[in-house]
Amino acid sequence: MKEKLAGKFIVLDGPDGSGKTAQTLMLYDWLKEQGIDTVTFRDPGSTAVGEKIREILLNPLHAEISVRTELLLYMASRAQLWAEKIAPALNAKKCVLLDRWLTSTCAYQGFAGEFGAKRVVDIAEASLDRVWPDLTIVLDVDVETAAKRMDRALDRMEQKGADYHKKVREGFLLLSKFNDNIAIVDATRNIEQVHQAVINAVRQIQ
């Protein structure tokens, strides 16, 4: 596993309330326990520029932000994260683990926001040196279950309503049909069962 995962780019993604942040941290700890040199980042964020962009994007006071602006802000944060953090880590043969990546923009802005997933990918290809990770694990959860888990103040994206988030989930599932490097994990199970399923997906990485 140590040699297999050196220099690999792995993403955990999924709808809001899927538990991806917790699962990302659990997977990070597991990879470190295996002796794998691993770094983890969040998208958007993990750079000074990215954190500022994240604050703008998720602040409920900025309800007027258009889908197109959302997309470009996410991509700007991602381009900075790639240049500043991800590319150097991959070049150093570290395993890079991310909380969200391009699949989110395809699902949220591309599908739910109706901008078009292909157009999202076209912009990503013009903005990033590399678009797709070696593996994306999508934690799948229905909207009702996700809503019950988010017992806190919701950010701007989370406040978009059930119909929007149903489309987000559909977008994630549809993406998996066109990309062999996207694995779907049932995230309605308990946290340890989901963690084991995530590990199993990582073990299959090519």
PAVOTOR-866795 format. One line per field, with one value per residue (C-alpha): residue number from 1; x, y, z. Coordinates in steps of 0.02 Angstrom, whole numbers, plus 50000, padded with zeros to 5 digits. Example, Ala and Ser with C-alpha at 12.3 -4.5 7.8 and 13.67 -1.06 7.14 Angstrom:
2
seq = (1 / 2)
X = (50615 / 50684)
Y = (49775 / 49947)
Z = (50390 / 50357)
end
This chain:
206
seq = (1 / 2 / 3 / 4 / 5 / 6 / 7 / 8 / 9 / 10 / 11 / 12 / 13 / 14 / 15 / 16 / 17 / 18 / 19 / 20 / 21 / 22 / 23 / 24 / 25 / 26 / 27 / 28 / 29 / 30 / 31 / 32 / 33 / 34 / 35 / 36 / 37 / 38 / 39 / 40 / 41 / 42 / 43 / 44 / 45 / 46 / 47 / 48 / 49 / 50 / 51 / 52 / 53 / 54 / 55 / 56 / 57 / 58 / 59 / 60 / 61 / 62 / 63 / 64 / 65 / 66 / 67 / 68 / 69 / 70 / 71 / 72 / 73 / 74 / 75 / 76 / 77 / 78 / 79 / 80 / 81 / 82 / 83 / 84 / 85 / 86 / 87 / 88 / 89 / 90 / 91 / 92 / 93 / 94 / 95 / 96 / 97 / 98 / 99 / 100 / 101 / 102 / 103 / 104 / 105 / 106 / 107 / 108 / 109 / 110 / 111 / 112 / 113 / 114 / 115 / 116 / 117 / 118 / 119 / 120 / 121 / 122 / 123 / 124 / 125 / 126 / 127 / 128 / 129 / 130 / 131 / 132 / 133 / 134 / 135 / 136 / 137 / 138 / 139 / 140 / 141 / 142 / 143 / 144 / 145 / 146 / 147 / 148 / 149 / 150 / 151 / 152 / 153 / 154 / 155 / 156 / 157 / 158 / 159 / 160 / 161 / 162 / 163 / 164 / 165 / 166 / 167 / 168 / 169 / 170 / 171 / 172 / 173 / 174 / 175 / 176 / 177 / 178 / 179 / 180 / 181 / 182 / 183 / 184 / 185 / 186 / 187 / 188 / 189 / 190 / 191 / 192 / 193 / 194 / 195 / 196 / 197 / 198 / 199 / 200 / 201 / 202 / 203 / 204 / 205 / 206)
X = (50000 / 50141 / 50214 / 50043 / 49979 / 50137 / 50096 / 49912 / 49774 / 49617 / 49457 / 49310 / 49155 / 48967 / 48813 / 48807 / 48773 / 48856 / 48992 / 49136 / 49236 / 49234 / 49273 / 49416 / 49495 / 49469 / 49546 / 49693 / 49726 / 49714 / 49835 / 49959 / 49943 / 49992 / 50152 / 50093 / 50159 / 49993 / 49934 / 49754 / 49670 / 49494 / 49419 / 49386 / 49518 / 49685 / 49775 / 49762 / 49676 / 49565 / 49504 / 49452 / 49357 / 49277 / 49216 / 49134 / 49055 / 48980 / 48924 / 48732 / 48741 / 48799 / 48637 / 48650 / 48801 / 48757 / 48793 / 48925 / 49011 / 49004 / 49087 / 49227 / 49262 / 49273 / 49389 / 49499 / 49520 / 49557 / 49689 / 49778 / 49767 / 49839 / 49986 / 50026 / 49991 / 49935 / 50062 / 50214 / 50147 / 50116 / 50288 / 50360 / 50269 / 50151 / 49974 / 49857 / 49686 / 49554 / 49386 / 49292 / 49357 / 49290 / 49149 / 49068 / 49067 / 48995 / 48858 / 48816 / 48842 / 48840 / 48687 / 48588 / 48635 / 48602 / 48764 / 48807 / 48935 / 49028 / 49051 / 49115 / 49244 / 49294 / 49329 / 49424 / 49533 / 49576 / 49611 / 49700 / 49851 / 49754 / 49566 / 49528 / 49603 / 49662 / 49508 / 49353 / 49246 / 49069 / 48977 / 48797 / 48656 / 48474 / 48419 / 48309 / 48449 / 48574 / 48457 / 48438 / 48627 / 48652 / 48591 / 48682 / 48675 / 48679 / 48799 / 48744 / 48757 / 48670 / 48523 / 48476 / 48331 / 48282 / 48245 / 48417 / 48504 / 48407 / 48478 / 48652 / 48638 / 48575 / 48723 / 48849 / 48770 / 48763 / 48946 / 48995 / 48922 / 49043 / 49203 / 49281 / 49382 / 49226 / 49170 / 49001 / 48990 / 48825 / 48843 / 48678 / 48763 / 48853 / 49017 / 49128 / 49041 / 49063 / 49246 / 49276 / 49191 / 49302 / 49458 / 49400 / 49381 / 49557 / 49628 / 49561 / 49651 / 49749)
Y = (50000 / 50119 / 50108 / 50096 / 50258 / 50362 / 50513 / 50469 / 50601 / 50546 / 50646 / 50619 / 50706 / 50702 / 50803 / 50913 / 50804 / 50650 / 50648 / 50676 / 50790 / 50662 / 50521 / 50621 / 50641 / 50456 / 50404 / 50522 / 50441 / 50267 / 50310 / 50379 / 50219 / 50121 / 50224 / 50320 / 50499 / 50590 / 50771 / 50829 / 50989 / 51058 / 51132 / 51277 / 51330 / 51273 / 51426 / 51608 / 51653 / 51498 / 51531 / 51708 / 51639 / 51506 / 51641 / 51734 / 51579 / 51507 / 51667 / 51672 / 51861 / 51838 / 51762 / 51862 / 51766 / 51692 / 51513 / 51573 / 51676 / 51527 / 51418 / 51541 / 51573 / 51386 / 51365 / 51511 / 51436 / 51267 / 51338 / 51419 / 51260 / 51159 / 51276 / 51308 / 51141 / 50994 / 50996 / 51010 / 50869 / 50754 / 50795 / 50743 / 50575 / 50611 / 50544 / 50693 / 50678 / 50810 / 50856 / 50900 / 50936 / 50955 / 50827 / 50951 / 51091 / 50973 / 50917 / 51084 / 51215 / 51099 / 50993 / 51077 / 51252 / 51202 / 51276 / 51110 / 50983 / 50983 / 51171 / 51152 / 51025 / 51137 / 51280 / 51163 / 51102 / 51283 / 51324 / 51173 / 51069 / 50915 / 50895 / 50719 / 50631 / 50450 / 50409 / 50504 / 50424 / 50495 / 50471 / 50449 / 50500 / 50547 / 50725 / 50680 / 50588 / 50726 / 50861 / 50769 / 50764 / 50951 / 51010 / 51176 / 51343 / 51312 / 51399 / 51484 / 51327 / 51218 / 51340 / 51313 / 51195 / 51013 / 51018 / 51091 / 50961 / 50818 / 50876 / 50884 / 50702 / 50652 / 50744 / 50648 / 50481 / 50524 / 50575 / 50403 / 50324 / 50419 / 50410 / 50244 / 50327 / 50376 / 50253 / 50268 / 50226 / 50213 / 50345 / 50309 / 50173 / 50204 / 50299 / 50146 / 50047 / 50194 / 50208 / 50025 / 50047 / 50199 / 50097 / 49957 / 50083 / 50150 / 49974 / 49956 / 50110 / 50081)
Z = (50000 / 50041 / 49865 / 49783 / 49860 / 49845 / 49736 / 49725 / 49725 / 49820 / 49847 / 49963 / 49901 / 49915 / 49962 / 50115 / 50267 / 50193 / 50326 / 50207 / 50321 / 50462 / 50339 / 50263 / 50435 / 50475 / 50310 / 50339 / 50508 / 50431 / 50290 / 50416 / 50518 / 50362 / 50352 / 50200 / 50187 / 50172 / 50170 / 50174 / 50114 / 50095 / 49938 / 49940 / 50064 / 50136 / 50067 / 50123 / 49958 / 49963 / 50139 / 50090 / 49941 / 50051 / 50170 / 50026 / 49951 / 50110 / 50196 / 50198 / 50179 / 49999 / 49934 / 49773 / 49706 / 49537 / 49484 / 49361 / 49496 / 49615 / 49486 / 49449 / 49633 / 49668 / 49520 / 49574 / 49747 / 49669 / 49551 / 49699 / 49802 / 49659 / 49630 / 49813 / 49897 / 49790 / 49648 / 49764 / 49873 / 49725 / 49654 / 49823 / 49805 / 49948 / 49949 / 49934 / 50016 / 49980 / 50055 / 49892 / 49717 / 49540 / 49563 / 49683 / 49555 / 49424 / 49543 / 49624 / 49489 / 49338 / 49377 / 49516 / 49458 / 49276 / 49211 / 49130 / 49189 / 49023 / 49032 / 49211 / 49152 / 49005 / 49126 / 49242 / 49099 / 49057 / 49241 / 49312 / 49265 / 49315 / 49323 / 49388 / 49540 / 49540 / 49644 / 49697 / 49833 / 49833 / 49997 / 49944 / 50061 / 50033 / 50067 / 50215 / 50307 / 50267 / 50335 / 50501 / 50521 / 50498 / 50669 / 50660 / 50571 / 50384 / 50265 / 50103 / 49997 / 50125 / 50131 / 49949 / 49987 / 49967 / 49780 / 49744 / 49852 / 49772 / 49605 / 49683 / 49735 / 49563 / 49488 / 49592 / 49548 / 49363 / 49361 / 49424 / 49268 / 49156 / 49259 / 49308 / 49447 / 49546 / 49679 / 49766 / 49952 / 50046 / 50180 / 50268 / 50371 / 50536 / 50534 / 50557 / 50418 / 50300 / 50351 / 50309 / 50140 / 50106 / 50148 / 50033 / 49891 / 49923 / 49919 / 49741 / 49675 / 49514)
end
